[in-house]
Amino acid sequence: MQKDKLRFALFGLGDFGPEFVRYLNEVAEVVAVCDPSVKARVRFGETTGLDLPAFEHYAELLDRVDVDAVAITSPNFTHKAIAVAAAQRGKHVYCEKAMALNVPECWEMVRACDATGVRLMVGHKRRLRPPWARMIALREQLGPVLAINVARYWNIRLRNYSSREWWQREELTGGLLTVSGVHTIDWMRAMCGDVARVSALAGPQTDPQFSYPDTLHVALQFHSGALASLTVSLHYPLLHFRESGGPQVVCREGGMRFLPYKDHLDLYWQRMDEAEAHHERFDDLGFDHAYRLEVGDFVRWINEGRQPCLTWREGLRCVEVMEAAHRSAQQNGAWLNLPLYPELEPVQS
């Protein structure tokens, strides 16, 4: 017998919410939405054509509408409060990255969900997009990863962030890497495993609109011994967001080079014993595939108990790396060992 569709509430109707609702409605049913902005609530109805109960405050929705799960696509600083409130009412939680502002908030979310036995997934789609997943798979042919270099230099002024003023304030975003770098860090973890220690240095401030440094150089060392460098700047006029961040990967038996463009992606890879490189072009950037995979897995995890492609662990560890990098930059590049909050780690039996 086919089960009735899960009933979802969607929190956050800004740029991403109206896009994300269609993926949810393919495998579940969004029955109510929430955003403190009247304009956002009206625009959601106009752009999606959906006539749904719309609420200003998350607690009011949770208390008045019968839902099975929530999807959180609201600004970073709201994630913890909504997730905890939903978990306390027995609702499963899907939360977009970044999971929360810091690691203690992440653990609050995890423990609230554990206490009531509900599922908690954090969306990190990049590792699921076919071009990026292909690099993860190529380790079978090229051997373990030894080093990764990624430069995320781009011009944030080419993007419309006027509706995202919260992006500019560290206390609302969690810092620069949540704006540019969060996807890369999660993908690096998919390539190399857990991070052992982090160091970072901040460059001179160029845009006074941001309350955090807008240029940052980060060094990561993984438990595997692999090294990674992630350099980020929002002040680079030559590249758009989608054109930046192509990694170079050194493997034991070869290497990869990934070149992103606005409308396609080029992947080059070669073994040390080969004379020429392989070239794979991806005209489909893979967004639909990734969103459908994570949302579909979340619903199956709830309905069938099937192990999903992502859980909360990816989200928490990514926040940990970012928080460590921002803290290291404030300490002039000091190396910080992970876990960053050992006192919060669960006791291993």
C-alpha positions as a Markdown table, in Angstrom:
| # | Residue | x | y | z |
|---|---|---|---|---|
| 1 | Met | 0.0 | 0.0 | 0.0 |
| 2 | Gln | 1.4 | 3.4 | -1.0 |
| 3 | Lys | 1.8 | 5.8 | 1.9 |
| 4 | Asp | 0.2 | 9.2 | 1.8 |
| 5 | Lys | 2.7 | 12.0 | 1.0 |
| 6 | Leu | 4.5 | 13.5 | 3.9 |
| 7 | Arg | 3.2 | 17.0 | 4.8 |
| 8 | Phe | 5.9 | 19.7 | 4.9 |
| 9 | Ala | 6.1 | 23.2 | 6.2 |
| 10 | Leu | 8.6 | 25.5 | 4.4 |
| 11 | Phe | 10.4 | 28.2 | 6.4 |
| 12 | Gly | 12.1 | 30.9 | 4.4 |
| 13 | Leu | 10.6 | 32.4 | 1.2 |
| 14 | Gly | 13.5 | 34.5 | 0.0 |
| 15 | Asp | 15.5 | 33.7 | -3.2 |
| 16 | Phe | 15.8 | 29.9 | -2.6 |
| 17 | Gly | 12.5 | 29.0 | -1.0 |
| 18 | Pro | 10.3 | 29.4 | -4.1 |
| 19 | Glu | 12.8 | 27.3 | -6.1 |
| 20 | Phe | 13.1 | 24.6 | -3.5 |
| 21 | Val | 9.4 | 24.0 | -3.0 |
| 22 | Arg | 9.1 | 22.3 | -6.4 |
| 23 | Tyr | 11.6 | 19.6 | -5.4 |
| 24 | Leu | 9.7 | 19.0 | -2.2 |
| 25 | Asn | 6.4 | 18.8 | -4.0 |
| 26 | Glu | 7.7 | 16.1 | -6.3 |
| 27 | Val | 8.1 | 13.6 | -3.4 |
| 28 | Ala | 6.0 | 15.2 | -0.6 |
| 29 | Glu | 3.4 | 18.0 | -0.1 |
| 30 | Val | 4.2 | 21.4 | 1.2 |
| 31 | Val | 1.0 | 22.5 | 3.1 |
| 32 | Ala | 2.1 | 25.7 | 4.8 |
| 33 | Val | 4.9 | 28.3 | 4.5 |
| 34 | Cys | 6.4 | 30.9 | 6.8 |
| 35 | Asp | 8.5 | 34.1 | 6.4 |
| 36 | Pro | 8.5 | 37.3 | 8.6 |
| 37 | Ser | 8.4 | 39.4 | 5.4 |
| 38 | Val | 5.0 | 40.2 | 4.0 |
| 39 | Lys | 6.6 | 40.9 | 0.6 |
| 40 | Ala | 8.3 | 37.5 | 0.6 |
| 41 | Arg | 5.0 | 35.8 | 1.4 |
| 42 | Val | 3.2 | 37.6 | -1.4 |
| 43 | Arg | 6.0 | 37.0 | -3.9 |
| 44 | Phe | 6.1 | 33.3 | -3.1 |
| 45 | Gly | 2.4 | 32.9 | -4.1 |
| 46 | Glu | 2.9 | 35.0 | -7.2 |
| 47 | Thr | 6.0 | 33.2 | -8.4 |
| 48 | Thr | 5.0 | 29.6 | -7.5 |
| 49 | Gly | 1.2 | 29.8 | -8.1 |
| 50 | Leu | 0.7 | 28.0 | -4.8 |
| 51 | Asp | -2.1 | 29.3 | -2.5 |
| 52 | Leu | -0.9 | 28.0 | 0.9 |
| 53 | Pro | -1.5 | 29.2 | 4.5 |
| 54 | Ala | 1.3 | 31.6 | 5.1 |
| 55 | Phe | 2.6 | 32.6 | 8.6 |
| 56 | Glu | 4.8 | 35.3 | 9.9 |
| 57 | His | 6.2 | 33.4 | 12.9 |
| 58 | Tyr | 7.5 | 29.8 | 12.9 |
| 59 | Ala | 6.0 | 28.9 | 16.2 |
| 60 | Glu | 2.5 | 29.9 | 15.1 |
| 61 | Leu | 2.7 | 27.7 | 12.0 |
| 62 | Leu | 4.0 | 24.7 | 14.0 |
| 63 | Asp | 1.2 | 25.1 | 16.6 |
| 64 | Arg | -1.6 | 25.6 | 14.1 |
| 65 | Val | -0.8 | 23.3 | 11.1 |
| 66 | Asp | -0.4 | 19.5 | 11.2 |
| 67 | Val | 2.9 | 18.7 | 9.4 |
| 68 | Asp | 5.2 | 15.7 | 9.4 |
| 69 | Ala | 8.4 | 17.6 | 8.6 |
| 70 | Val | 9.9 | 21.0 | 8.0 |
| 71 | Ala | 12.3 | 22.4 | 5.4 |
| 72 | Ile | 14.4 | 25.3 | 6.5 |
| 73 | Thr | 15.6 | 27.6 | 3.7 |
| 74 | Ser | 15.6 | 30.8 | 5.8 |
| 75 | Pro | 18.8 | 32.9 | 6.8 |
| 76 | Asn | 21.5 | 31.1 | 8.7 |
| 77 | Phe | 20.8 | 32.9 | 12.0 |
| 78 | Thr | 17.3 | 31.4 | 12.2 |
| 79 | His | 18.1 | 27.8 | 11.6 |
| 80 | Lys | 18.7 | 26.7 | 15.1 |
| 81 | Ala | 15.6 | 28.2 | 16.6 |
| 82 | Ile | 13.3 | 26.8 | 13.9 |
| 83 | Ala | 14.9 | 23.3 | 14.0 |
| 84 | Val | 14.7 | 23.0 | 17.7 |
| 85 | Ala | 11.1 | 24.2 | 17.9 |
| 86 | Ala | 10.2 | 21.7 | 15.1 |
| 87 | Ala | 12.0 | 18.8 | 16.8 |
| 88 | Gln | 10.3 | 19.5 | 20.1 |
| 89 | Arg | 7.0 | 19.1 | 18.4 |
| 90 | Gly | 8.1 | 15.8 | 16.8 |
| 91 | Lys | 8.7 | 17.1 | 13.3 |
| 92 | His | 11.5 | 15.8 | 11.1 |
| 93 | Val | 13.9 | 18.5 | 10.0 |
| 94 | Tyr | 15.6 | 19.3 | 6.7 |
| 95 | Cys | 17.9 | 22.3 | 7.0 |
| 96 | Glu | 19.8 | 24.0 | 4.2 |
| 97 | Lys | 23.5 | 24.8 | 4.7 |
| 98 | Ala | 25.0 | 26.4 | 6.6 |
| 99 | Met | 23.6 | 24.3 | 9.4 |
| 100 | Ala | 23.9 | 27.0 | 12.1 |
| 101 | Leu | 26.1 | 29.9 | 13.1 |
| 102 | Asn | 28.5 | 27.8 | 15.2 |
| 103 | Val | 29.1 | 24.3 | 16.5 |
| 104 | Pro | 27.3 | 24.7 | 19.8 |
| 105 | Glu | 24.1 | 25.6 | 17.9 |
| 106 | Cys | 24.6 | 22.6 | 15.7 |
| 107 | Trp | 24.7 | 20.3 | 18.7 |
| 108 | Glu | 21.6 | 21.9 | 20.1 |
| 109 | Met | 19.8 | 21.0 | 16.9 |
| 110 | Val | 21.2 | 17.4 | 16.9 |
| 111 | Arg | 20.2 | 16.8 | 20.5 |
| 112 | Ala | 16.8 | 18.2 | 20.1 |
| 113 | Cys | 16.1 | 15.9 | 17.2 |
| 114 | Asp | 17.6 | 12.9 | 19.1 |
| 115 | Ala | 15.4 | 13.6 | 22.1 |
| 116 | Thr | 12.2 | 13.1 | 20.1 |
| 117 | Gly | 13.6 | 10.6 | 17.6 |
| 118 | Val | 13.1 | 12.7 | 14.5 |
| 119 | Arg | 15.4 | 12.8 | 11.4 |
| 120 | Leu | 17.8 | 15.7 | 10.8 |
| 121 | Met | 19.4 | 16.3 | 7.4 |
| 122 | Val | 21.5 | 19.2 | 6.3 |
| 123 | Gly | 21.5 | 20.0 | 2.6 |
| 124 | His | 25.0 | 20.0 | 1.0 |
| 125 | Lys | 24.2 | 19.5 | -2.7 |
| 126 | Arg | 27.6 | 20.1 | -4.3 |
| 127 | Arg | 29.0 | 16.7 | -3.5 |
| 128 | Leu | 25.9 | 15.2 | -5.1 |
| 129 | Arg | 26.0 | 17.1 | -8.3 |
| 130 | Pro | 27.3 | 14.7 | -11.0 |
| 131 | Pro | 30.5 | 16.7 | -12.0 |
| 132 | Trp | 31.6 | 17.0 | -8.4 |
| 133 | Ala | 30.5 | 13.4 | -7.6 |
| 134 | Arg | 32.6 | 12.3 | -10.6 |
| 135 | Met | 35.7 | 13.6 | -9.0 |
| 136 | Ile | 34.9 | 11.7 | -5.8 |
| 137 | Ala | 34.5 | 8.5 | -7.8 |
| 138 | Leu | 37.7 | 9.1 | -9.8 |
| 139 | Arg | 39.7 | 8.3 | -6.6 |
| 140 | Glu | 39.2 | 4.7 | -7.5 |
| 141 | Gln | 41.4 | 5.1 | -10.6 |
| 142 | Leu | 43.7 | 7.9 | -9.4 |
| 143 | Gly | 44.3 | 6.7 | -5.8 |
| 144 | Pro | 43.9 | 8.6 | -2.5 |
| 145 | Val | 43.9 | 12.4 | -2.5 |
| 146 | Leu | 47.2 | 14.0 | -1.4 |
| 147 | Ala | 46.4 | 17.7 | -1.9 |
| 148 | Ile | 43.7 | 20.0 | -3.2 |
| 149 | Asn | 43.9 | 23.7 | -4.2 |
| 150 | Val | 40.8 | 25.8 | -4.7 |
| 151 | Ala | 40.6 | 29.5 | -5.4 |
| 152 | Arg | 37.2 | 31.0 | -4.9 |
| 153 | Tyr | 37.9 | 34.5 | -6.1 |
| 154 | Trp | 34.8 | 36.2 | -7.6 |
| 155 | Asn | 32.9 | 39.5 | -7.7 |
| 156 | Ile | 30.0 | 39.5 | -5.3 |
| 157 | Arg | 28.7 | 42.7 | -6.9 |
| 158 | Leu | 27.7 | 40.7 | -9.9 |
| 159 | Arg | 25.1 | 39.0 | -7.8 |
| 160 | Asn | 22.0 | 40.6 | -6.5 |
| 161 | Tyr | 22.5 | 40.4 | -2.7 |
| 162 | Ser | 20.5 | 43.5 | -1.9 |
| 163 | Ser | 17.7 | 41.3 | -0.7 |
| 164 | Arg | 20.2 | 39.4 | 1.5 |
| 165 | Glu | 21.5 | 42.2 | 3.7 |
| 166 | Trp | 22.0 | 39.6 | 6.5 |
| 167 | Trp | 24.8 | 38.3 | 4.3 |
| 168 | Gln | 26.9 | 41.3 | 5.3 |
| 169 | Arg | 26.9 | 40.7 | 9.0 |
| 170 | Glu | 29.0 | 38.1 | 10.7 |
| 171 | Glu | 26.6 | 37.6 | 13.6 |
| 172 | Leu | 23.8 | 36.7 | 11.1 |
| 173 | Thr | 25.8 | 34.6 | 8.6 |
| 174 | Gly | 28.5 | 32.9 | 10.7 |
| 175 | Gly | 31.3 | 34.6 | 8.6 |
| 176 | Leu | 32.8 | 34.8 | 5.1 |
| 177 | Leu | 33.0 | 31.1 | 4.5 |
| 178 | Thr | 29.3 | 30.6 | 4.9 |
| 179 | Val | 28.8 | 33.1 | 2.0 |
| 180 | Ser | 31.6 | 31.6 | -0.2 |
| 181 | Gly | 33.3 | 28.4 | 0.8 |
| 182 | Val | 30.8 | 26.2 | 2.6 |
| 183 | His | 30.1 | 24.0 | -0.5 |
| 184 | Thr | 33.8 | 23.6 | -1.2 |
| 185 | Ile | 34.7 | 22.6 | 2.4 |
| 186 | Asp | 32.0 | 19.9 | 2.4 |
| 187 | Trp | 33.2 | 18.6 | -1.0 |
| 188 | Met | 36.8 | 18.5 | 0.3 |
| 189 | Arg | 35.6 | 16.4 | 3.3 |
| 190 | Ala | 33.9 | 14.1 | 0.8 |
| 191 | Met | 37.2 | 13.7 | -1.0 |
| 192 | Cys | 39.5 | 13.5 | 2.0 |
| 193 | Gly | 37.6 | 12.6 | 5.2 |
| 194 | Asp | 37.6 | 14.5 | 8.5 |
| 195 | Val | 39.7 | 17.5 | 9.0 |
| 196 | Ala | 42.4 | 17.3 | 11.8 |
| 197 | Arg | 43.4 | 21.0 | 12.0 |
| 198 | Val | 42.8 | 24.4 | 10.4 |
| 199 | Ser | 44.8 | 27.6 | 9.9 |
| 200 | Ala | 43.6 | 30.8 | 8.2 |
| 201 | Leu | 44.8 | 34.4 | 7.5 |
| 202 | Ala | 42.5 | 37.3 | 6.6 |
| 203 | Gly | 43.5 | 39.9 | 3.9 |
| 204 | Pro | 42.9 | 43.6 | 4.1 |
| 205 | Gln | 39.2 | 44.6 | 4.1 |
| 206 | Thr | 38.0 | 46.0 | 0.8 |
| 207 | Asp | 34.3 | 46.4 | 1.1 |
| 208 | Pro | 33.1 | 48.2 | 4.3 |
| 209 | Gln | 29.6 | 46.8 | 3.8 |
| 210 | Phe | 30.8 | 43.5 | 5.3 |
| 211 | Ser | 31.4 | 43.2 | 9.0 |
| 212 | Tyr | 33.9 | 40.4 | 8.3 |
| 213 | Pro | 37.1 | 40.2 | 6.2 |
| 214 | Asp | 36.2 | 39.7 | 2.6 |
| 215 | Thr | 39.4 | 37.9 | 1.7 |
| 216 | Leu | 40.6 | 34.7 | 3.5 |
| 217 | His | 43.2 | 32.1 | 2.9 |
| 218 | Val | 42.6 | 28.8 | 4.7 |
| 219 | Ala | 44.8 | 25.7 | 5.1 |
| 220 | Leu | 43.4 | 22.3 | 6.1 |
| 221 | Gln | 45.2 | 19.1 | 7.1 |
| 222 | Phe | 43.1 | 16.0 | 7.1 |
| 223 | His | 43.4 | 12.9 | 9.3 |
| 224 | Ser | 44.4 | 11.0 | 6.1 |
| 225 | Gly | 47.4 | 13.3 | 5.8 |
| 226 | Ala | 46.0 | 15.1 | 2.8 |
| 227 | Leu | 46.4 | 18.9 | 2.6 |
| 228 | Ala | 44.0 | 21.4 | 1.1 |
| 229 | Ser | 44.1 | 25.2 | 0.5 |
| 230 | Leu | 41.0 | 27.3 | 0.1 |
| 231 | Thr | 41.4 | 30.9 | -0.9 |
| 232 | Val | 38.3 | 33.1 | -0.9 |
| 233 | Ser | 37.7 | 36.7 | -2.0 |
| 234 | Leu | 34.5 | 38.6 | -2.8 |
| 235 | His | 36.5 | 41.4 | -4.5 |
| 236 | Tyr | 37.7 | 39.9 | -7.8 |
| 237 | Pro | 36.2 | 41.6 | -10.9 |
| 238 | Leu | 37.1 | 38.9 | -13.5 |
| 239 | Leu | 34.9 | 36.1 | -12.4 |
| 240 | His | 31.3 | 35.4 | -11.6 |
| 241 | Phe | 30.4 | 33.1 | -8.7 |
| 242 | Arg | 29.8 | 30.1 | -10.9 |
| 243 | Glu | 33.1 | 30.6 | -12.7 |
| 244 | Ser | 35.3 | 30.5 | -9.6 |
| 245 | Gly | 36.4 | 27.6 | -7.4 |
| 246 | Gly | 37.6 | 25.0 | -9.8 |
| 247 | Pro | 39.8 | 22.6 | -7.9 |
| 248 | Gln | 43.1 | 21.1 | -8.8 |
| 249 | Val | 43.6 | 17.7 | -7.1 |
| 250 | Val | 46.8 | 15.7 | -6.6 |
| 251 | Cys | 46.3 | 12.0 | -6.2 |
| 252 | Arg | 48.8 | 9.2 | -5.5 |
| 253 | Glu | 48.4 | 7.9 | -9.0 |
| 254 | Gly | 47.5 | 11.0 | -11.0 |
| 255 | Gly | 45.5 | 14.2 | -10.8 |
| 256 | Met | 42.4 | 16.2 | -11.8 |
| 257 | Arg | 41.7 | 19.7 | -12.9 |
| 258 | Phe | 38.1 | 21.1 | -12.9 |
| 259 | Leu | 37.2 | 24.3 | -14.8 |
| 260 | Pro | 33.7 | 25.8 | -14.1 |
| 261 | Tyr | 31.9 | 28.1 | -16.5 |
| 262 | Lys | 28.5 | 29.7 | -16.3 |
| 263 | Asp | 26.9 | 27.2 | -18.7 |
| 264 | His | 29.1 | 24.1 | -18.5 |
| 265 | Leu | 31.9 | 22.4 | -16.6 |
| 266 | Asp | 35.1 | 20.8 | -17.9 |
| 267 | Leu | 36.9 | 18.0 | -16.0 |
| 268 | Tyr | 40.4 | 16.9 | -17.0 |
| 269 | Trp | 42.0 | 13.9 | -15.3 |
| 270 | Gln | 45.1 | 11.8 | -16.0 |
| 271 | Arg | 47.0 | 8.9 | -14.4 |
| 272 | Met | 50.7 | 9.2 | -14.0 |
| 273 | Asp | 51.3 | 6.3 | -16.4 |
| 274 | Glu | 49.1 | 7.9 | -19.2 |
| 275 | Ala | 50.4 | 10.1 | -22.0 |
| 276 | Glu | 47.3 | 12.2 | -22.4 |
| 277 | Ala | 44.5 | 13.6 | -20.2 |
| 278 | His | 40.9 | 12.5 | -20.3 |
| 279 | His | 38.4 | 15.3 | -20.8 |
| 280 | Glu | 34.7 | 15.1 | -19.6 |
| 281 | Arg | 32.3 | 18.0 | -20.3 |
| 282 | Phe | 29.2 | 18.5 | -18.3 |
| 283 | Asp | 26.6 | 20.6 | -20.0 |
| 284 | Asp | 24.1 | 19.9 | -17.2 |
| 285 | Leu | 25.4 | 21.6 | -14.1 |
| 286 | Gly | 23.5 | 19.0 | -12.0 |
| 287 | Phe | 21.4 | 21.1 | -9.7 |
| 288 | Asp | 18.2 | 19.3 | -10.3 |
| 289 | His | 19.9 | 15.9 | -9.8 |
| 290 | Ala | 21.4 | 17.0 | -6.5 |
| 291 | Tyr | 18.3 | 18.5 | -5.0 |
| 292 | Arg | 16.1 | 15.6 | -6.0 |
| 293 | Leu | 18.6 | 13.2 | -4.5 |
| 294 | Glu | 18.8 | 14.8 | -1.1 |
| 295 | Val | 15.1 | 15.5 | -0.8 |
| 296 | Gly | 14.1 | 12.1 | -2.1 |
| 297 | Asp | 16.6 | 10.5 | 0.3 |
| 298 | Phe | 15.2 | 12.5 | 3.2 |
| 299 | Val | 11.7 | 11.4 | 2.6 |
| 300 | Arg | 12.8 | 7.7 | 2.2 |
| 301 | Trp | 14.8 | 8.0 | 5.4 |
| 302 | Ile | 11.6 | 9.0 | 7.2 |
| 303 | Asn | 9.3 | 6.5 | 5.5 |
| 304 | Glu | 11.5 | 3.5 | 5.2 |
| 305 | Gly | 14.5 | 4.1 | 7.5 |
| 306 | Arg | 16.9 | 3.9 | 4.5 |
| 307 | Gln | 20.4 | 5.4 | 5.0 |
| 308 | Pro | 20.4 | 8.7 | 3.2 |
| 309 | Cys | 23.1 | 10.4 | 1.1 |
| 310 | Leu | 23.5 | 13.1 | 3.9 |
| 311 | Thr | 22.6 | 13.5 | 7.5 |
| 312 | Trp | 23.4 | 16.2 | 10.1 |
| 313 | Arg | 27.0 | 15.1 | 10.4 |
| 314 | Glu | 28.1 | 16.7 | 7.2 |
| 315 | Gly | 26.5 | 20.0 | 8.2 |
| 316 | Leu | 28.0 | 20.0 | 11.7 |
| 317 | Arg | 31.6 | 19.2 | 10.6 |
| 318 | Cys | 31.4 | 21.8 | 7.8 |
| 319 | Val | 30.3 | 24.5 | 10.4 |
| 320 | Glu | 33.2 | 23.3 | 12.6 |
| 321 | Val | 35.8 | 23.8 | 9.9 |
| 322 | Met | 34.4 | 27.3 | 9.0 |
| 323 | Glu | 34.2 | 28.4 | 12.7 |
| 324 | Ala | 37.8 | 27.2 | 13.2 |
| 325 | Ala | 39.0 | 29.1 | 10.2 |
| 326 | His | 37.4 | 32.3 | 11.2 |
| 327 | Arg | 38.7 | 32.0 | 14.7 |
| 328 | Ser | 42.2 | 31.1 | 13.4 |
| 329 | Ala | 42.2 | 34.3 | 11.3 |
| 330 | Gln | 41.4 | 36.3 | 14.4 |
| 331 | Gln | 44.5 | 34.7 | 16.0 |
| 332 | Asn | 46.8 | 35.5 | 13.1 |
| 333 | Gly | 46.8 | 32.1 | 11.6 |
| 334 | Ala | 47.1 | 29.9 | 14.7 |
| 335 | Trp | 46.6 | 26.2 | 13.9 |
| 336 | Leu | 43.5 | 24.9 | 15.7 |
| 337 | Asn | 42.9 | 21.2 | 16.3 |
| 338 | Leu | 39.5 | 19.6 | 15.7 |
| 339 | Pro | 37.1 | 18.8 | 17.2 |
| 340 | Leu | 36.8 | 22.5 | 18.1 |
| 341 | Tyr | 34.5 | 21.8 | 21.1 |
| 342 | Pro | 35.6 | 18.4 | 22.5 |
| 343 | Glu | 33.4 | 18.8 | 25.5 |
| 344 | Leu | 30.3 | 18.7 | 23.3 |
| 345 | Glu | 31.3 | 15.5 | 21.5 |
| 346 | Pro | 29.2 | 12.5 | 22.5 |
| 347 | Val | 30.9 | 9.9 | 24.7 |
| 348 | Gln | 32.0 | 6.9 | 22.6 |
| 349 | Ser | 31.1 | 3.6 | 24.2 |
